[in-house]
């Protein structure tokens, strides 16, 4: 199946969609990579490695520092946290994530929780939206109910 | 028949919550802020909390009291942040606290004994089928030229955009589909879902994701299939051979 796709691409019968083009051919055009590089550069340049440059979302930070040129994507959560709260904040956040993981009892919900965290890292809806709180509640309730029935 | 007709108030509330969050990206009107379905749900939630305070707020109060040091710690953290950053962050913190309160209410609703595991799995199944069905329908209508969906980007597989914008944010759609399809896979794995409806679900979902061109969703769907459905099965060996060139 993959071979057929590659041959069709080579012959020019089908064309790559633009957002796959980011991933495969022009890696630097990916807005996430662009943001990540920019944030990391500023973080290292500022020299506040332990406690960061202050809290806030990307849009708020771009209000405070107008020379920043982030794209619209809010997609590099670990680096945002690293820039805003430093190494201490990142360590605290990962500790909280680990504490919540430890409270889960069934394997399937552990997998769902890990995937949820991985998704949050690359498309940040934490914690300004209801969907985050709904999903975290649902993960825990299904986990408890599943543990009750399987026991 | 009697069982079917018996309307459970908390079950109905849970259904409304799920429905409102499914459509949360949709803006109903702009009254200075974006009016969303969840804002219309809030009075109903308040009525339910007043009618069943023990059921809905009791369990969340237990959670709150157990985790009291954590919340106090968060409050102590919030004070210097507000003082340091200014009133801009006050709005943000108010939003977060409001959402935390809403989450405690959701916990009270979904923890209730009347909501069974099977009904939650059914919710996962039907909501994902609904989302995928709407995407496929939009694609066919736009291909026929009857309907023009709001699209993200151009130059897709058939020089079409991503018809996910009906639900507001494609990111939300991806979250919903990935996490709830994992639940449906598990439901199939433990033998509570028959083969026909599972493969109908998988076919519809893969078609929708292909139309939507969501790379991350496709990746997670395949990874979940490998991890959950093919767990301890010999077909696992051939899985990657099928998709690689």
Interface residues (C-beta under 8 A of the other chain):
Chain A: X1 X2 X3 X5 X6 X14 X15 X17 X18 X19 X20 X23 X54 X55 X56 X57 X60 X108 X111 X112 X115 X116 X119 X122 X123 X125 X127 X128 X129 X130 X131 X132 X133 X134 X135 X136 X137 X138 X140 X141 X142 X144 X145 X146 X149
Chain B: X17 X21 X24 X38 X81 X84 X85 X88 X89 X92 X95 X96 X99 X100 X102 X103 X106 X107 X110 X111 X116 X117 X120 X153 X154 X155 X156 X157 X159 X171 X172 X174 X175 X176 X178 X179 X182 X183 X186 X213 X215 X216 X220 X224 X227 X228 X242 X243 X244 X245
